[in-house]
């Protein structure tokens, strides 16, 4: 994601703040798309680096933590959704057997 370049802009706090703010909004509004994209493209590791680095402002660190929380929550939702689908499929299979 091109926005990752701005996350690394430790010498330009406004640009770094804008990039993490944008990620926070994208992962909140469109979690299904952007949380998985963030994970796939290495954004989680980059956000963890931003949080650990002493140079970003507290606001940037807080937003980065928010993004990571949203990514984690979306992963849990997806896991629960997959588990629910498996349970429903198993129930359907059992119903099919009973009907025979």
C-alpha positions, 0 to 999 in steps of 0.5 A: 500500500502506498500509504505505508511510505508515509508511515515511515516518515518519522521526520515528517510528523504531519505526514505520518499522523495523516497516514495512520489516521487514514488507516484507522478510518479505512480499517474502521469503515471497510474492515473486511477489505482493509484489515486483510490487506493491511495484514497481507502487505506487512502493515501490522509489522510496520505499525508495531514498529511505529508504536515501538519507535520513540520518535512518533507522537503519542497521537500517532502511537494511539492511532497505530494501536487502534488500527492494530486493535481493529485488525485483531477484532476483524480477524476474530470476527472472520474466525467466528464467521468461519466456525459458524459456517462449519457448524451450519454445514455440519448441521446440514450434513446431519439433517441430510443423513436423518432424512435418508 
